[in-house]
Amino acid sequence: MPGSTGHSGPSKKRLDRKHLMYMGVALVVMAALAVAVLGGLLGGQSEGPNALERIKGRGTIIVGINVPWEPFETYNATTKQYEGFDIDVVSKVAQIMGVDVEFRSMDFDALLGAVETGQVDLAISSMAIRPDLAERVAFSTPYYITDQAIIVREDSTIMGPDDLNGTIVAARHDTTGYYWIKDNLNATSIAYDTVLAAVLAVEMEQSGVRSAILDSALASRYASNSSYHLKVASTIPTNERFGIACPKGEEKLLSAIDDAISSMKADGSLEAMLDRWA
């Protein structure tokens, strides 16, 4: 019947639209549930091994160093091995952790970046624990405390910091000695790429340099070396604390290193290492 046919058409369309609307809502709900479930599963998964687990998994800890930096780290061409106080310290840390150690020497300025980007697991290079550096990496408990010293030629009349005002003083760039000159003296400072270059400037009186400021252990070592004509004029109390640089957020690795250093202090091995290289 024509009337019947005309009435059933619009009703069917309304039902189809309502059906499609319900299907759309159902799909949205299902999608939301899927995302929630997947998110929950992913959130419940492990974020992967931490640094300590990765190190123990590979059986090797990768350490950034800066060579040469006697007596802390240097390369022995005869044995083809790295050696020095820092080398002994971190090698003992690795031994206590039950892993081997692999050294990667690089510029001092590159060490923190290497730790931050994961190129190395940690870095050691007689690195002073300073607030500005601690913003980038985490430091272990101190393994060494030292002061600065003034090194001069044997025939020098310089006796202490007051005698340095108005003179030209050398230091390795970006070291405690370098910043001490700027903060405490009315003197001209010349920054060198290495401690050896600064010491040679004093030895050869290059560019009018009459003194250099460096770690006391280094100063004593150069002064006792008969190849040079140098002496330690004075010690400058700075109470620097050296620490091992680790990635931020890796608390288990930091704790393992701290435990190792504490063990070395307790059993006397840390003091023995210092006696060997001081």
C-alpha positions in Angstrom: 0.0 0.0 0.0 1.5 3.4 -1.0 0.7 5.0 2.4 2.4 2.2 4.3 5.5 2.3 2.2 5.8 6.1 2.7 5.6 5.8 6.5 8.1 3.0 7.1 11.0 4.7 5.1 11.7 7.7 7.6 11.3 5.4 10.7 14.0 3.1 9.3 16.4 6.0 8.7 15.9 7.2 12.3 16.7 3.7 13.6 19.8 3.5 11.4 21.1 6.9 12.7 20.4 5.8 16.3 22.2 2.5 15.7 25.2 4.3 14.2 25.3 6.7 17.1 25.3 3.8 19.6 28.1 2.1 17.6 30.1 5.3 17.6 29.8 5.7 21.4 30.7 2.0 21.9 33.8 2.4 19.8 34.9 5.5 21.7 34.4 3.7 25.0 36.3 0.6 23.7 39.1 2.7 22.5 39.4 4.5 25.8 39.4 1.2 27.7 42.1 -0.1 25.4 44.3 2.9 26.0 43.7 2.7 29.8 44.5 -1.0 29.9 47.6 -0.6 27.6 48.7 2.4 29.7 48.4 0.3 32.9 50.3 -2.5 31.4 53.1 -0.2 30.2 53.1 1.6 33.5 53.5 -1.6 35.4 56.4 -2.7 33.3 60.0 -2.2 34.5 61.7 0.9 33.1 64.8 -1.2 32.4 67.9 -2.0 34.4 69.5 0.8 36.4 73.1 1.8 35.8 74.5 -0.6 38.5 72.5 -3.5 36.9 73.8 -2.6 33.4 77.4 -2.5 34.7 77.1 -5.8 36.5 75.3 -7.3 33.5 78.2 -6.4 31.1 80.8 -7.2 33.8 82.7 -4.0 33.1 82.5 -0.4 34.4 83.5 2.3 31.9 85.4 5.1 33.5 86.3 8.5 32.0 89.7 9.9 33.0 92.0 12.8 31.9 95.6 11.8 31.1 98.2 13.0 31.9 97.4 14.2 35.4 100.2 12.9 37.6 100.2 11.5 40.2 96.5 10.9 39.8 96.3 9.4 36.3 98.9 8.8 33.6 99.8 6.3 30.9 102.7 4.0 31.3 104.2 3.5 27.9 106.2 0.5 29.0 103.4 -1.5 30.6 100.8 0.1 28.3 98.5 0.6 31.3 97.0 3.5 33.0 98.2 4.1 36.5 98.1 6.6 39.3 96.2 7.3 42.5 92.8 7.8 40.8 93.4 4.7 38.7 94.1 2.7 41.8 91.0 4.1 43.6 88.5 3.4 40.9 90.1 0.0 40.1 89.6 -1.0 43.7 86.0 0.2 43.5 85.4 -2.0 40.5 87.0 -4.9 42.2 84.7 -4.5 45.3 81.7 -4.3 42.9 82.9 -7.5 41.2 83.5 -6.1 37.7 86.4 -5.2 35.4 87.2 -1.6 34.5 87.7 0.0 31.1 89.3 3.4 31.0 88.5 6.1 28.4 90.8 9.1 28.4 89.4 12.4 27.2 89.7 16.2 27.7 88.9 17.2 31.2 86.2 19.5 29.9 84.5 16.5 28.2 84.2 14.3 31.3 81.0 15.6 32.8 79.2 15.6 29.4 80.4 12.0 28.9 78.8 11.0 32.3 75.6 12.9 31.5 75.2 11.3 28.0 76.1 7.8 29.1 79.4 7.6 27.1 81.0 6.5 30.4 79.5 5.1 33.6 81.4 7.5 35.8 84.4 9.8 35.8 87.4 10.3 38.1 90.1 12.9 37.6 90.9 14.6 40.9 87.6 16.4 40.4 86.7 18.8 43.2 83.1 18.5 44.5 81.8 22.0 43.6 78.2 23.2 43.6 78.3 24.2 40.0 79.5 20.7 39.0 77.0 19.0 41.3 74.2 20.6 39.2 75.2 18.3 36.4 76.3 15.1 38.1 76.1 13.3 41.4 79.3 13.0 43.4 80.4 10.1 45.6 81.6 10.6 49.1 85.1 12.2 49.0 88.0 9.9 48.5 90.7 12.5 48.9 91.0 15.9 50.6 93.7 18.3 49.6 94.9 21.9 49.5 96.6 24.1 46.9 100.3 25.0 46.8 102.5 27.7 45.2 105.3 26.3 43.2 108.3 28.5 42.2 111.9 28.1 40.9 114.4 27.2 43.6 116.1 30.6 43.4 112.8 32.5 43.8 112.2 34.9 46.7 108.5 34.3 46.6 107.4 32.9 50.0 103.6 33.1 50.2 100.4 34.4 48.6 101.2 38.1 49.4 104.3 37.9 47.3 102.2 37.0 44.2 100.3 40.3 43.9 101.5 42.2 40.9 103.1 39.2 39.4 102.1 36.7 36.6 100.8 33.4 38.0 100.2 30.2 36.0 97.5 27.5 36.6 95.7 24.9 34.6 92.4 26.3 33.3 89.1 25.5 35.2 90.9 24.2 38.3 90.7 25.4 41.9 94.1 27.0 41.5 92.9 29.0 38.5 89.9 30.3 40.3 91.8 31.0 43.5 94.1 33.4 41.6 91.1 35.3 40.3 89.3 35.4 43.6 92.2 36.2 45.9 95.1 37.9 44.1 95.7 41.2 42.4 97.8 39.4 39.8 97.8 38.4 36.2 96.8 34.8 35.6 97.7 32.7 32.6 95.6 29.6 32.1 97.3 26.5 30.5 95.7 23.4 29.0 97.7 21.1 31.3 99.4 21.3 34.7 102.7 20.3 33.0 102.5 23.3 30.7 101.9 25.6 33.7 104.9 24.0 35.6 107.2 24.4 32.6 106.2 28.0 32.3 107.6 28.5 35.8 110.7 26.4 35.1 111.5 28.3 31.9 110.1 31.6 33.1 107.9 31.9 30.0 105.9 35.0 29.5 107.2 36.4 32.8 105.6 33.6 34.8 107.2 33.3 38.2 104.9 30.9 40.0 102.0 28.4 39.5 99.2 27.3 41.8 98.2 23.6 41.7 97.1 20.7 43.9 99.6 20.3 46.8 100.2 16.6 45.9 101.2 17.6 42.3 103.3 20.5 43.5 105.3 18.2 45.9 105.8 15.7 43.1 107.2 18.3 40.7 109.4 19.9 43.5 110.9 16.5 44.3 111.7 15.7 40.7 115.4 16.4 40.0 114.5 17.1 36.4 113.1 20.4 37.5 114.6 23.3 39.5 111.4 23.9 41.6 110.3 24.1 45.2 107.0 24.6 47.0 106.9 28.1 48.4 103.7 27.8 50.4 100.6 25.8 50.9 97.2 27.4 50.5 94.4 25.8 52.7 91.5 25.2 50.4 90.2 21.8 51.8 89.2 20.5 48.4 87.3 17.3 48.4 87.7 15.0 45.4 84.7 12.8 44.4 83.8 10.3 41.7 81.2 11.7 39.2 78.1 9.6 38.5 74.9 10.2 36.5 72.2 11.9 38.5 69.3 9.7 39.6 71.5 6.5 39.7 71.3 6.1 43.5 72.2 2.4 43.5 75.4 3.0 41.6 76.3 6.0 43.9 75.6 3.9 47.0 77.8 1.0 45.7 80.6 3.5 45.1 80.2 5.1 48.5 80.2 1.7 50.2 83.4 0.8 48.3 85.2 4.0 49.3 84.1 3.6 53.0 85.4 0.0 52.9 88.7 1.2 51.5 89.0 3.9 54.2 88.2 1.3 56.9 90.7 -1.3 55.8 93.5 1.1 55.1 93.8 0.4 51.4 92.9 4.0 50.5 95.7 5.4 52.7 98.2 2.8 51.2 97.3 4.0 47.7 97.9 7.6 48.7 101.2 6.7 50.2 102.2 5.0 47.0 101.6 8.0 44.8 102.0 11.0 47.1 
